[in-house]
């Protein structure tokens, strides 16, 4: 297997096709050269080939972002994709929070958050500047509900009277 970090996409695809056509014994040799360890005994031809090809693609094209890796790891541990995905805010979005009678507006920028004409790396920094205490920024600006808020919302929904369901007397 040659150095693939500078290969064109066509050359990479050709090498992947070549890997797929190799016998399992040859794949085990390539595995040892690539990963500097013995391949797992449970891996058959298909899995060995897939892992070697994935490694080739990763070296040539780059790996997943840390956020993507974290999401996939969480899903692998049984969390749902909804639980692991963070809320994505588009640049230009305005977050508004009233605190102690003062209205605070934060604009989402591509490089952080703008508050009072200054850019900050996180909402938590802004929340701390507003309140004087440490806060979870997304929670402070209403992007995340805390456990107690979720409980209150669910209890309120269960206890509120529903129209048309009351008893007629």
C-alpha positions in Angstrom: 0.0 0.0 0.0 1.5 3.3 -1.0 1.3 6.8 0.6 -2.2 7.9 0.0 -2.2 11.3 1.6 -1.4 13.0 -1.7 -3.5 10.8 -4.0 -6.2 12.0 -6.3 -9.8 10.8 -5.7 -9.6 8.5 -8.7 -6.4 6.9 -7.5 -7.9 6.4 -4.0 -11.0 4.7 -5.5 -8.7 2.4 -7.6 -6.8 1.4 -4.5 -10.0 0.7 -2.6 -11.2 -1.5 -5.4 -7.8 -3.3 -5.3 -8.2 -3.9 -1.5 -11.7 -5.3 -2.0 -10.3 -7.9 -4.4 -7.5 -9.2 -2.2 -7.7 -12.5 -0.4 -8.1 -12.5 3.4 -4.5 -13.6 4.0 -3.2 -10.5 2.1 -5.6 -8.3 4.0 -4.2 -9.5 7.3 -0.7 -8.6 6.1 -1.8 -5.1 5.1 -3.6 -4.8 8.4 -0.4 -5.5 10.3 1.6 -3.0 8.2 -1.1 -0.3 8.6 -2.1 -0.6 12.2 1.1 -2.2 13.6 -0.9 -4.9 15.4 -2.6 -8.2 14.6 -6.1 -8.0 13.2 -8.9 -9.1 15.4 -9.5 -12.8 14.9 -13.3 -12.2 14.6 -12.8 -9.9 11.6 -13.5 -11.7 8.3 -12.5 -10.6 4.8 -15.3 -8.0 4.5 -14.6 -6.3 7.8 -10.8 -6.3 7.3 -11.2 -4.7 3.9 -13.7 -2.1 5.2 -11.4 -1.0 8.1 -8.4 -0.8 5.8 -10.3 1.2 3.2 -11.7 3.5 5.9 -8.2 4.1 7.2 -7.0 5.0 3.7 -9.9 7.4 3.2 -9.3 9.0 6.6 -5.6 9.6 5.8 -6.4 10.9 2.3 -9.5 13.0 3.0 -9.3 13.7 6.8 -11.1 12.3 9.7 -14.5 13.2 11.4 -14.7 16.3 13.5 -14.5 15.9 17.2 -18.2 16.8 17.5 -19.1 14.1 15.0 -17.0 11.5 16.8 -18.6 12.4 20.1 -22.1 12.1 18.6 -21.3 8.7 17.1 -19.7 7.5 20.4 -22.8 8.6 22.3 -25.1 6.8 19.9 -22.9 3.7 20.3 -23.4 3.9 24.1 -27.2 3.9 23.6 -28.1 7.6 23.6 -30.4 8.7 20.9 -29.2 11.1 18.1 -31.6 13.7 19.4 -30.0 13.6 22.9 -26.5 14.0 21.5 -27.0 16.6 18.8 -26.4 20.1 19.9 -28.7 22.9 18.8 -27.2 24.6 15.8 -27.6 28.3 15.7 -27.1 30.1 12.3 -25.1 33.3 12.2 -27.5 36.2 12.4 -29.8 34.6 14.9 -30.6 37.0 17.8 -31.0 35.6 21.3 -32.9 37.9 23.7 -33.0 37.5 27.5 -34.3 39.9 30.1 -32.4 39.8 33.4 -33.2 42.0 36.4 -35.3 44.4 34.2 -32.6 44.8 31.5 -33.0 43.4 28.0 -29.9 41.7 26.6 -29.6 40.8 22.9 -26.9 38.5 21.6 -26.3 38.0 17.9 -24.9 34.6 16.8 -21.8 35.2 14.6 -19.7 32.7 12.6 -16.8 33.2 15.1 -18.8 33.4 18.3 -21.5 35.6 19.9 -21.7 39.4 19.8 -23.0 41.2 22.9 -22.6 44.9 23.4 -20.5 45.2 20.3 -17.9 42.7 21.5 -17.5 39.1 20.3 -17.3 36.3 22.8 -16.4 32.6 22.3 -19.3 31.3 24.3 -22.7 32.1 25.6 -21.6 31.0 29.1 -19.1 33.9 29.2 -21.8 36.4 28.3 -24.2 34.9 30.9 -21.5 35.3 33.5 -20.9 38.9 32.6 -24.6 39.6 32.8 -25.3 37.8 36.1 -22.0 38.0 37.8 -22.1 34.2 38.4 -21.3 31.1 36.4 -24.1 29.9 34.2 -24.6 27.4 31.4 -24.9 29.9 28.6 -27.4 27.9 26.4 -29.6 27.3 29.5 -29.4 31.0 30.5 -30.6 32.0 27.0 -33.4 29.4 27.0 -31.8 27.1 24.5 -31.8 24.2 27.0 -34.2 23.3 29.7 -32.8 22.2 33.0 -34.3 19.1 34.6 -36.4 21.1 37.0 -37.9 23.2 34.1 -38.6 20.0 32.1 -40.4 18.5 35.2 -42.4 21.7 35.7 -43.4 21.8 32.0 -44.5 18.1 32.0 -46.4 18.5 35.3 -48.2 21.6 34.0 -49.2 19.8 30.8 -50.6 16.8 32.7 -52.5 18.9 35.2 -54.0 21.5 32.9 -57.7 20.9 32.1 -58.4 19.7 28.6 -61.3 21.2 26.7 -64.2 18.9 26.0 -63.0 16.3 28.4 -64.5 17.6 31.6 -67.6 16.0 33.1 -70.9 17.7 32.3 -73.1 18.1 35.4 
